[in-house]
Amino acid sequence: MNSNFNASSDTLSITLTGDLIGGADAMKFATDLRETLNAQAVKSVGLNAAGVGFVNSSGLGMLIAARQTVQEHGAEFRLEQPGEQLRNLLSVTKLTEILGAA
């Protein structure tokens, strides 16, 4: 998994690509997200998942943890452009609304 952070004014855009399967990539993402949110006050975070392939339960947990971190910093979290596999997973787990999937 790769992540790209782009902050502008009060918005943080994150683009994820690759498979979300947890592990070291998820830990790095969580650290990068916290550091970015601590360095800049943002009101909303959009996580673009158009380039995401396979997602397992650890990857889903990573997205839920990201939402929690963003909310703890007082910002709104949106999951944008989830692919078909992720959309299906969100639907089955009833997390579509919680993650703000658009």
Wavefront OBJ file of the C-alpha trace (Angstrom):
o trace
v 0.000 0.000 0.000
v 1.122 3.510 -0.771
v -0.314 6.722 0.614
v 0.002 10.288 -0.600
v -0.953 13.193 1.683
v -1.864 16.588 0.216
v -2.891 19.370 2.612
v -4.360 22.640 1.397
v -5.907 25.305 3.646
v -8.236 23.355 5.970
v -8.561 20.171 3.880
v -6.394 17.073 3.825
v -6.623 14.797 0.792
v -5.149 11.326 1.049
v -4.784 8.953 -1.870
v -4.327 5.251 -1.158
v -3.147 2.746 -3.746
v -2.467 -0.971 -3.554
v -3.837 -3.614 -1.214
v -4.957 -2.745 2.324
v -3.807 -5.719 4.368
v -2.436 -4.138 7.538
v 1.087 -4.720 8.755
v 3.942 -2.245 8.484
v 2.180 -0.192 5.795
v -0.816 0.346 8.064
v 1.421 1.375 10.966
v 3.289 3.873 8.774
v -0.016 5.255 7.471
v -1.348 5.729 11.007
v 1.843 7.520 12.070
v 1.876 9.741 8.979
v -1.794 10.616 9.488
v -1.281 11.584 13.139
v 1.808 13.653 12.333
v 0.015 15.479 9.514
v -3.037 16.219 11.669
v -0.823 17.453 14.515
v 1.104 19.750 12.165
v -1.864 21.343 10.430
v -5.391 22.183 11.564
v -7.825 20.666 9.094
v -11.614 20.566 9.061
v -12.047 17.702 6.641
v -10.122 14.678 5.442
v -10.965 12.951 2.184
v -9.435 9.534 1.650
v -9.495 8.571 -2.033
v -9.576 4.793 -2.362
v -10.001 4.554 -6.148
v -6.582 2.899 -6.473
v -7.145 0.356 -3.706
v -7.258 -3.302 -4.687
v -7.802 -6.056 -2.142
v -8.920 -5.167 1.397
v -8.865 -7.650 4.278
v -10.110 -7.230 7.841
v -6.864 -5.537 8.899
v -7.222 -3.040 6.061
v -10.787 -2.345 7.094
v -9.575 -1.818 10.652
v -6.999 0.643 9.319
v -9.775 2.709 7.713
v -11.841 2.666 10.905
v -8.796 3.718 12.954
v -8.101 6.530 10.471
v -11.670 7.788 10.880
v -11.277 7.717 14.657
v -7.978 9.615 14.523
v -9.454 12.257 12.228
v -12.491 12.722 14.481
v -10.266 12.994 17.569
v -8.635 15.965 15.808
v -12.063 17.572 15.291
v -12.252 16.983 11.543
v -14.751 15.269 9.271
v -13.743 12.012 7.550
v -14.925 10.857 4.102
v -13.980 7.731 2.194
v -14.067 8.644 -1.496
v -14.333 6.460 -4.599
v -14.037 3.017 -3.006
v -13.577 0.260 -5.577
v -16.079 -2.542 -6.020
v -14.459 -4.969 -3.559
v -14.216 -2.297 -0.857
v -17.783 -1.101 -1.509
v -19.032 -4.680 -1.120
v -17.038 -5.145 2.079
v -18.420 -1.900 3.503
v -21.943 -2.955 2.603
v -21.619 -6.414 4.174
v -20.123 -4.964 7.377
v -22.643 -2.089 7.484
v -19.821 0.489 7.561
v -20.774 2.492 4.470
v -22.361 5.352 6.414
v -19.858 5.263 9.264
v -16.930 5.744 6.897
v -18.808 8.348 4.856
v -18.265 6.311 1.695
v -19.221 8.272 -1.394
l 1 2 3 4 5 6 7 8 9 10 11 12 13 14 15 16 17 18 19 20 21 22 23 24 25 26 27 28 29 30 31 32 33 34 35 36 37 38 39 40 41 42 43 44 45 46 47 48 49 50 51 52 53 54 55 56 57 58 59 60 61 62 63 64 65 66 67 68 69 70 71 72 73 74 75 76 77 78 79 80 81 82 83 84 85 86 87 88 89 90 91 92 93 94 95 96 97 98 99 100 101 102
